[in-house]
Amino acid sequence: MDGGEVRPYRHIFFDLDHTLWDLRTNSRDMLAELYADLDLAAAGVPDVTALIEVYEEINGALWKDYGLGRIPKEVLRVLRFRNTLGQFGVNDADLARRMAREYLERCPHRTALNPGARETLAALLGRVKLHIITNGFREVQAIKLRASGIEAYFDLVLTSEEARAHKPDPRIFSHALERVGAGAAESLMVGDDARNDVAGARVSGIDQVHYVPDGLHHGDPQATHRIDHLERLVSIVDAQG
């Protein structure tokens, strides 16, 4: 863990997907279910591993387009499956729509959290105010929080749809600070994304924790703090003295 200037944090803002909610595990398990339930092998998709690899690449690119305002969420939701199937020569619009519908309805109910997420939230509750800033879809994120049992920890859950700005746009951070009556100097942003979470918060004058579970050497060297396990966040708060 790298530390910067000791500051009296009173508000901690978390990213949700990939930071608290284990999107990779939940999504991959859901895709494996869909592969079996929709008999995608018969449709022409060779195996689950290939499906996941292609989907994640296509989905990542489409999310970047969504964040830049190039496509609406309704297009993203269907196009990611249509384009994935297309990579295997499967041109079946009905199947793509069914995959999109089933994924959206079922995946948010999965409950895998990143290691230490629940323990960290429990340790911080009552000591600081806890919030979420997410680029995810409002109705989907609400289900994830309820299903995984962490909804009650947060005073504010702010989505990019509600703020009308996507991380790293400073407007979403300013909106969050205003909503909870917090100053930038007493706030901390925790997230896995160096651009959206870390750089976005930095531009807004908010200290940052870059969560890099695959090793600190992959972290943003400019981040105020870097951690490879969520429970290390408690030590950062403790360091206030």
C-alpha positions in Angstrom: 0.0 0.0 0.0 1.2 3.5 -0.9 0.2 6.4 1.2 0.0 10.1 0.6 -0.8 13.0 2.9 -2.8 12.0 5.9 -6.3 13.5 5.6 -9.4 13.2 7.8 -11.7 11.2 5.5 -15.3 11.4 6.4 -16.9 10.1 3.2 -15.8 7.1 1.1 -17.2 6.7 -2.4 -16.9 3.2 -3.9 -17.1 2.0 -7.5 -19.4 -1.0 -7.6 -18.5 -3.4 -10.5 -15.1 -5.0 -10.3 -14.5 -3.1 -7.0 -17.1 -4.5 -4.6 -19.3 -6.6 -6.8 -17.3 -9.3 -8.5 -18.4 -8.7 -12.1 -16.0 -11.0 -13.7 -17.0 -14.1 -11.6 -20.7 -13.3 -11.8 -20.7 -12.6 -15.5 -18.7 -15.6 -16.4 -20.9 -17.9 -14.3 -24.0 -16.4 -16.0 -22.5 -16.9 -19.5 -21.8 -20.5 -18.7 -25.4 -20.9 -17.6 -26.7 -19.3 -20.8 -24.4 -21.5 -22.9 -26.1 -24.6 -21.5 -29.6 -23.3 -21.1 -29.8 -21.9 -24.7 -27.8 -24.8 -26.2 -25.3 -22.5 -27.8 -23.2 -25.4 -28.8 -25.9 -26.5 -31.2 -26.1 -22.9 -32.5 -22.4 -23.0 -33.4 -20.6 -21.6 -30.4 -17.7 -24.1 -29.8 -17.3 -23.8 -26.0 -17.9 -21.7 -23.0 -14.3 -20.4 -22.8 -14.5 -19.1 -26.4 -17.9 -17.4 -25.6 -16.5 -15.7 -22.6 -13.4 -14.5 -24.3 -15.2 -13.0 -27.3 -18.0 -11.5 -25.2 -15.7 -9.7 -22.7 -13.7 -8.1 -25.5 -16.8 -6.9 -27.4 -18.6 -5.8 -24.2 -15.6 -3.8 -23.0 -15.4 -1.9 -26.3 -19.2 -1.2 -26.3 -19.0 0.1 -22.7 -16.4 2.6 -23.8 -18.7 3.8 -26.6 -21.5 4.0 -24.1 -19.4 6.0 -21.7 -18.5 8.4 -24.5 -22.2 8.9 -25.4 -21.9 7.1 -28.7 -24.5 4.5 -28.1 -27.5 4.3 -25.7 -27.8 1.5 -23.1 -30.6 -0.2 -25.1 -28.3 -0.7 -28.0 -25.4 -1.9 -25.8 -27.5 -4.5 -24.2 -28.4 -6.2 -27.4 -25.4 -5.4 -29.6 -22.9 -7.1 -27.2 -24.6 -10.4 -27.7 -25.4 -10.0 -31.4 -21.8 -9.1 -32.1 -20.5 -12.0 -29.9 -22.6 -14.5 -31.8 -21.6 -13.0 -35.1 -17.9 -13.8 -34.3 -18.9 -17.5 -34.4 -20.9 -17.1 -37.6 -24.2 -17.2 -35.8 -26.5 -14.6 -37.3 -29.6 -15.1 -35.2 -31.2 -11.9 -34.0 -33.8 -13.7 -31.9 -31.2 -15.7 -30.1 -29.2 -12.5 -29.4 -32.2 -10.7 -28.0 -33.0 -13.7 -25.8 -29.4 -13.8 -24.5 -29.6 -10.1 -23.7 -32.9 -10.5 -21.9 -31.8 -13.5 -19.9 -28.4 -12.0 -19.0 -30.0 -8.7 -17.8 -32.7 -10.4 -15.8 -30.5 -13.1 -14.1 -26.9 -11.8 -13.8 -27.6 -9.0 -11.3 -29.1 -11.5 -8.8 -25.7 -13.2 -8.5 -24.0 -12.5 -5.2 -20.2 -12.9 -5.5 -18.3 -10.0 -4.0 -14.6 -9.4 -4.2 -12.6 -10.8 -1.3 -12.9 -8.7 1.9 -15.7 -6.5 0.5 -18.3 -7.3 3.1 -15.8 -7.3 6.0 -14.4 -3.9 4.9 -17.9 -2.3 4.7 -18.8 -3.7 8.1 -15.6 -2.4 9.6 -16.1 1.1 8.2 -19.8 1.4 8.9 -20.4 4.1 11.5 -16.9 5.5 11.3 -17.3 7.1 7.9 -20.2 7.7 5.5 -20.2 5.1 2.7 -21.5 5.8 -0.9 -21.3 4.5 -4.4 -20.6 6.2 -7.7 -21.2 3.9 -10.6 -21.4 4.1 -14.4 -23.7 1.0 -14.3 -27.4 1.1 -15.1 -29.6 2.3 -12.2 -32.1 -0.5 -12.2 -29.4 -3.2 -12.5 -27.1 -1.8 -9.8 -30.0 -1.6 -7.3 -30.6 -5.4 -7.8 -27.0 -6.2 -7.3 -26.8 -4.3 -4.0 -29.9 -6.0 -2.6 -29.1 -9.5 -3.8 -25.5 -9.4 -2.4 -26.8 -8.0 0.9 -24.8 -4.8 1.0 -27.5 -2.2 0.1 -27.9 -1.0 3.7 -24.3 0.1 4.0 -24.6 3.1 1.6 -26.1 6.5 2.2 -26.0 7.4 -1.5 -25.9 5.3 -4.7 -25.3 7.6 -7.6 -25.4 6.4 -11.2 -24.2 8.1 -14.3 -27.7 8.1 -15.6 -28.9 10.1 -12.6 -25.9 12.5 -12.7 -26.1 12.8 -16.5 -22.3 12.3 -16.6 -20.1 9.3 -16.7 -16.9 8.8 -14.7 -14.3 10.3 -15.2 -16.3 13.4 -15.9 -15.8 15.8 -12.9 -19.6 16.5 -12.9 -20.5 13.2 -11.5 -18.1 13.6 -8.6 -19.3 17.1 -7.9 -22.8 15.9 -8.0 -22.0 13.2 -5.5 -20.3 15.6 -3.1 -23.2 18.0 -3.3 -25.7 15.3 -2.6 -24.1 14.2 0.6 -22.8 17.6 1.7 -19.2 16.5 1.6 -16.1 18.5 0.8 -13.5 17.1 -1.6 -10.8 17.3 1.0 -12.7 15.0 3.4 -13.6 12.4 0.7 -12.0 9.3 -0.7 -12.8 7.5 -4.0 -12.1 3.7 -4.2 -12.1 1.9 -7.5 -10.4 -0.5 -9.8 -10.4 1.7 -12.9 -7.3 4.0 -13.3 -9.1 6.3 -15.7 -12.7 6.4 -14.5 -12.2 6.1 -10.7 -8.7 7.3 -10.0 -8.0 10.0 -12.6 -11.6 11.2 -12.4 -11.4 11.7 -8.6 -8.0 13.3 -8.9 -9.2 16.0 -11.3 -12.1 16.6 -8.9 -9.7 17.2 -5.9 -10.7 13.9 -4.2 -8.0 11.5 -2.8 -8.1 8.1 -4.5 -7.5 4.4 -3.7 -6.6 2.4 -6.7 -7.8 -1.2 -6.0 -5.5 -3.5 -8.0 -6.1 -7.1 -6.8 -3.7 -8.5 -9.5 -0.8 -6.7 -7.9 0.3 -3.2 -6.9 2.7 -3.0 -9.8 -0.3 -2.6 -12.0 -1.6 0.3 -10.0 -1.6 4.0 -10.9 1.6 5.4 -9.5 -0.1 8.8 -9.1 -2.9 7.4 -6.9 -3.0 8.7 -3.3 -3.2 5.1 -2.2 -2.9 1.7 -3.8 -4.2 -1.6 -2.3 -4.4 -5.2 -3.5 -7.0 -6.2 -1.0 -10.1 -4.3 0.1 -9.5 -4.8 3.8 -6.4 -2.7 3.6 -8.7 0.3 3.2 -9.4 0.1 6.9 -5.8 0.8 7.6 -6.0 4.0 5.5 -8.9 5.2 7.6 -7.1 4.2 10.8 -4.0 6.3 9.7 -6.0 9.5 10.2 -5.0 9.2 13.9 
